[in-house]
């Protein structure tokens, strides 16, 4: 038996014995309208154990492993990796204050906030900016820096999910230290070295047509948790969704190539 054939058989055995419940759970969710589709990838010791598409990418089109989906908050770990790379270069320490790199951030009680606080959602400015802002990057950063610390919040002790604000701040730290726009840094320093050639934080508009048959539209659910095939007014077009995403929480617009996505 060839090595490749043996590896395939071992992979199939692993899926059959260890991932059956996982796959069944996903299929259950699809059957009960919890979600429409999913991708599952598992590797162990650098060997791919599972690389599956489940459900439908769009009506009548089965989900494939090579379909491209909006990452939404799954870009938060990517931003954390970028910050970790800055630390590995000796350019920052996790316990440095954010204001060391963004002096204007110190305004209105935010001066004690550290990079570690931001990474762990304990900074204290979760509502400094809305999650779906259409404003230019610089304006968003200025808005966050001008925002106050939440009343009564003690950075590092109190915890609350920062949907977007903290991740803009981390992206801006990367931009100021490295010099490249944040989306370009992530593409060139993280995705490309890992061979993630189909991944972007903000797919360039000119590349959309190359991938239009592989993109998956976003779906929202109504009050009864039934998937509905539209993206509210701001997700009118998959092209829009691909063109505009941000660090940590994404949302679309075609002219925004400096935004994180896919």
C-alpha positions in Angstrom: 0.0 0.0 0.0 1.4 3.4 -1.0 2.1 6.1 1.6 -0.6 8.4 0.2 -3.2 5.6 0.2 -2.4 4.7 3.8 -2.6 8.4 4.8 -6.1 8.7 3.2 -7.3 5.6 4.9 -6.0 6.8 8.3 -7.8 10.1 7.7 -11.0 8.5 6.9 -10.7 6.3 10.0 -10.1 9.4 12.1 -13.1 11.2 10.7 -15.3 8.1 11.2 -14.2 7.5 14.8 -13.5 10.9 16.2 -15.4 13.5 14.2 -18.7 11.7 13.7 -20.4 13.6 16.6 -19.0 16.9 15.4 -20.3 16.4 11.9 -23.6 15.2 13.2 -23.9 18.3 15.4 -23.2 20.6 12.4 -25.7 18.7 10.2 -28.2 18.9 13.0 -27.8 22.7 13.1 -28.4 22.9 9.4 -31.5 20.7 9.6 -33.0 22.9 12.3 -32.1 26.2 10.5 -29.5 27.2 13.1 -27.1 27.7 10.2 -27.1 27.0 6.4 -23.5 25.8 6.0 -20.2 25.2 7.6 -16.6 24.4 6.8 -14.6 22.0 9.0 -10.8 21.7 9.0 -8.8 19.7 11.4 -5.1 19.0 11.4 -2.9 17.0 13.7 0.9 16.9 13.7 0.8 18.9 10.4 -1.4 16.2 8.8 -4.8 17.2 7.5 -7.4 15.1 9.3 -10.5 16.7 7.9 -11.2 19.3 5.3 -15.0 19.3 4.7 -17.8 21.5 3.4 -21.3 20.9 4.9 -24.6 22.3 3.8 -25.1 24.7 1.0 -23.0 27.8 0.1 -26.1 29.2 -1.6 -29.3 27.7 -2.9 -28.5 24.5 -4.8 -24.7 24.9 -4.4 -23.1 22.5 -2.0 -20.5 24.1 0.4 -16.9 23.2 -0.6 -13.7 23.6 1.4 -12.5 26.2 -1.1 -15.5 28.5 -0.7 -14.6 31.9 0.7 -16.6 33.3 3.6 -16.6 36.5 5.6 -14.6 36.0 8.7 -16.4 38.4 11.0 -14.9 38.3 14.5 -12.6 35.4 13.5 -10.3 38.1 12.3 -9.6 39.0 16.0 -7.0 36.1 16.3 -5.3 37.4 13.1 -4.9 40.8 14.7 -3.6 39.2 17.8 -1.0 37.3 15.7 0.1 40.6 14.2 0.6 42.1 17.6 2.5 39.0 18.7 4.8 39.5 15.7 5.4 43.1 16.8 6.3 41.7 20.3 8.7 39.1 18.7 10.5 41.8 16.9 11.0 43.7 20.1 8.9 46.6 19.0 6.4 46.4 21.9 5.6 44.5 25.1 2.1 43.3 26.0 2.1 45.4 29.2 3.1 48.6 27.4 0.4 51.3 27.6 -1.5 51.9 24.3 -0.7 55.6 24.7 3.0 54.8 24.2 2.2 54.1 20.5 -1.0 56.2 20.2 -0.4 59.2 22.4 -3.8 60.7 21.6 -5.4 57.5 23.0 -4.7 58.6 26.6 -7.6 61.1 26.5 -10.5 61.0 28.9 -9.2 58.4 31.4 -7.8 55.8 29.0 -4.2 56.5 29.7 -3.7 53.3 32.0 -4.9 50.9 29.3 -2.3 48.4 28.1 -2.0 46.3 25.0 -2.7 43.3 27.2 -6.0 44.9 28.4 -7.1 45.4 24.8 -6.2 41.8 23.8 -8.2 40.5 26.7 -11.3 42.7 26.3 -10.6 44.4 29.6 -9.6 47.8 28.3 -12.9 49.7 29.0 -13.9 51.3 25.8 -16.2 48.7 24.1 -18.6 51.3 22.7 -16.1 53.9 21.5 -17.1 53.1 17.9 -20.0 51.3 16.3 -19.2 47.9 14.7 -20.4 48.9 11.3 -18.8 52.2 10.6 -18.4 53.4 7.0 -15.9 56.1 8.0 -12.3 56.2 6.8 -9.8 54.4 9.0 -8.2 57.6 10.3 -11.5 59.0 11.4 -12.4 55.8 13.2 -9.1 55.8 15.1 -9.6 59.5 16.0 -13.1 58.7 17.3 -11.9 55.9 19.5 -9.0 57.9 20.9 -11.4 60.8 21.8 -13.8 58.4 23.5 -14.0 58.2 27.3 -13.2 55.2 29.5 -16.5 53.5 30.5 -17.7 55.0 33.8 -16.5 52.9 36.8 -14.4 50.6 34.6 -11.1 49.4 36.0 -8.8 48.3 33.1 -7.5 44.8 33.6 -10.2 43.9 36.2 -13.5 44.5 34.4 -14.2 42.6 31.3 -16.6 43.3 28.4 -16.6 42.3 24.8 -15.1 45.0 22.5 -16.8 44.2 19.2 -14.6 46.5 17.1 -13.0 49.3 19.1 -10.1 47.5 20.6 -9.2 45.8 17.4 -9.0 49.0 15.4 -6.6 50.2 18.1 -4.4 47.1 17.8 -4.4 47.4 14.0 -3.4 51.0 14.3 -0.5 50.1 16.5 0.7 47.6 13.9 0.4 50.3 11.2 2.4 52.8 13.1 5.2 50.4 14.1 5.5 48.7 10.7 4.6 51.5 8.4 2.4 49.5 6.1 -1.4 49.9 6.1 -2.8 47.3 8.4 -4.6 45.2 5.7 -1.4 45.1 3.7 0.7 44.1 6.7 -1.6 41.1 7.4 -1.6 40.0 3.8 2.1 40.2 3.3 3.4 39.2 6.8 0.8 36.6 7.8 -1.3 35.2 5.0 1.2 35.0 2.2 4.0 33.4 4.2 1.5 30.7 5.4 0.4 30.1 1.8 -3.1 31.6 2.6 -3.2 33.1 -0.9 -7.0 33.4 -1.0 -7.2 35.3 2.3 -7.5 39.1 2.7 -8.6 41.7 5.2 -10.5 43.6 2.6 -10.4 41.7 -0.8 -9.3 44.2 -3.5 -12.2 45.1 -5.7 -10.3 44.1 -8.8 -9.9 40.5 -7.5 -13.6 40.0 -6.8 -14.4 38.6 -10.2 -11.6 36.0 -9.9 -13.4 34.5 -6.9 -17.1 35.3 -7.5 -18.0 31.6 -8.0 -16.3 30.8 -4.6 -17.8 33.5 -2.4 -20.5 32.7 0.1 -23.2 35.3 0.8 -23.9 36.3 4.4 -27.3 35.3 5.9 -29.0 36.8 8.8 -31.8 35.2 10.9 -35.1 36.7 11.8 -36.7 36.5 15.3 -37.5 32.9 14.8 -33.9 32.0 13.9 -34.9 31.1 10.4 -32.1 31.9 7.9 -33.2 34.5 5.4 -31.2 35.1 2.3 -30.5 38.8 2.5 -28.0 40.9 4.3 -30.1 43.8 5.4 -29.5 47.0 3.5 -25.7 47.1 4.1 -25.1 43.6 2.9 -27.0 44.1 -0.3 -24.2 42.6 -2.4 -21.6 39.9 -1.8 -19.2 42.1 -3.7 -19.7 44.8 -1.0 -19.2 42.3 1.8 -15.9 41.1 0.3 -14.6 44.6 -0.3 -14.9 46.1 3.2 -14.0 44.4 6.4 -12.4 45.5 9.6 -10.1 44.1 12.3 -12.2 42.0 14.5 -15.7 42.6 13.2 -16.4 43.0 9.5 -18.8 44.8 7.2 -19.0 45.8 3.5 -18.3 48.5 1.1 -16.7 48.4 -2.3 -14.3 51.3 -2.0 -12.6 50.2 1.2 -9.5 48.3 0.3 -7.9 49.2 3.6 -10.3 47.2 5.7 -9.9 43.7 7.1 -11.6 40.7 5.6 -11.8 37.1 4.2 
